[in-house]
Each structure stands twice: as C-alpha cells, then as structure tokens.
Amino acid sequence: MDKTSTPIVVGLLFFLRCLVPLVVMLGISYVLRRLGYIKEPPSRPPNGQYENGGKSNENSNDEGLAHGNA
C-alpha cells in the first residue's frame, strides 16, 4: 500500500475537491455582483396586490370553484 493513501490524506483530498470549486464559484459570483452583471431580484408585491390591478383572488367566488353553488 502506498504511504500517501492514508485515510487522513484521502479525507483531505476529498474536502479539497469539494471546497475549492465551491470557493471559486462563490468568488466569481461575488465579483460579477460587484461589477453589476448580477442584480438582486425585484421584491415581491405585498399580499393581495398581484397582477390583477391590485385585486386579491383569495376567497373569491368569481373563480368558478367546483364545490360551490354548482
């Protein structure tokens, strides 16, 4: 058996193989965000103000529910 294949070295190499790409991806994402290529998503509208002109669809009888007055 090779001396370099001890469990400690294998575990260290495993963590390096996982952590190095993660750090690289996070670094690239950070740089792109700082340069302005990645922008924060717009905030969601408050509850009840969706794309219906501000009307809420919650508990509405206009939707034609199957268990109502059918």
Kinemage of the C-alpha trace (Angstrom):
@kinemage 1
@onewidth
@group {chain A} dominant
@subgroup {mainchain}
@vectorlist {calphas} color= white
{ca met a 1} P 0.000 0.000 0.000
{ca asp a 2} L 1.206 3.492 -0.750
{ca lys a 3} L 2.047 5.817 2.134
{ca thr a 4} L 0.082 8.687 0.581
{ca ser a 5} L -3.189 6.762 0.586
{ca thr a 6} L -3.803 7.059 4.317
{ca pro a 7} L -7.362 7.869 5.375
{ca ile a 8} L -6.340 11.356 6.519
{ca val a 9} L -4.899 12.263 3.122
{ca val a 10} L -7.879 10.761 1.298
{ca gly a 11} L -10.278 12.761 3.504
{ca leu a 12} L -8.262 15.934 2.994
{ca leu a 13} L -8.243 15.486 -0.769
{ca phe a 14} L -11.998 14.833 -0.727
{ca phe a 15} L -12.686 18.072 1.140
{ca leu a 16} L -10.340 19.998 -1.134
{ca arg a 17} L -12.078 18.584 -4.168
{ca cys a 18} L -15.419 19.816 -2.830
{ca leu a 19} L -14.377 23.104 -1.265
{ca val a 20} L -12.100 24.516 -3.967
{ca pro a 21} L -14.792 24.565 -6.712
{ca leu a 22} L -17.310 25.977 -4.228
{ca val a 23} L -14.961 28.807 -3.251
{ca val a 24} L -14.187 29.518 -6.910
{ca met a 25} L -17.897 29.679 -7.835
{ca leu a 26} L -18.717 31.920 -4.879
{ca gly a 27} L -15.778 34.172 -5.749
{ca ile a 28} L -16.886 34.521 -9.365
{ca ser a 29} L -20.445 35.242 -8.230
{ca tyr a 30} L -19.188 37.890 -5.806
{ca val a 31} L -17.064 39.586 -8.475
{ca leu a 32} L -19.920 39.565 -11.008
{ca arg a 33} L -22.282 41.044 -8.413
{ca arg a 34} L -19.779 43.768 -7.536
{ca leu a 35} L -19.332 44.627 -11.232
{ca gly a 36} L -23.105 44.894 -11.695
{ca tyr a 37} L -23.617 41.928 -14.016
{ca ile a 38} L -25.803 40.161 -11.440
{ca lys a 39} L -28.568 42.224 -9.884
{ca glu a 40} L -30.814 41.445 -6.944
{ca pro a 41} L -34.275 40.241 -7.954
{ca pro a 42} L -37.101 42.764 -7.517
{ca ser a 43} L -39.051 42.497 -4.308
{ca arg a 44} L -42.415 40.747 -4.336
{ca pro a 45} L -45.533 42.893 -4.107
{ca pro a 46} L -47.414 42.860 -0.799
{ca asn a 47} L -50.054 40.159 -0.277
{ca gly a 48} L -53.195 40.838 -2.260
{ca gln a 49} L -51.559 43.089 -4.860
{ca tyr a 50} L -50.775 40.807 -7.742
{ca glu a 51} L -51.108 41.432 -11.448
{ca asn a 52} L -54.902 41.819 -11.283
{ca gly a 53} L -54.862 45.570 -10.975
{ca gly a 54} L -54.466 45.323 -7.208
{ca lys a 55} L -57.371 42.912 -6.704
{ca ser a 56} L -56.921 39.907 -4.494
{ca asn a 57} L -58.018 36.469 -5.663
{ca glu a 58} L -58.205 34.972 -2.213
{ca asn a 59} L -61.663 33.585 -1.317
{ca ser a 60} L -63.176 34.933 -4.493
{ca asn a 61} L -66.433 33.500 -5.860
{ca asp a 62} L -65.562 34.579 -9.400
{ca glu a 63} L -63.151 31.685 -9.926
{ca gly a 64} L -65.803 29.009 -10.532
{ca leu a 65} L -64.919 26.646 -7.714
{ca ala a 66} L -66.037 23.047 -8.165
{ca his a 67} L -67.516 22.736 -4.657
{ca gly a 68} L -69.609 25.869 -4.507
{ca asn a 69} L -73.111 26.618 -5.775
{ca ala a 70} L -72.815 24.408 -8.831
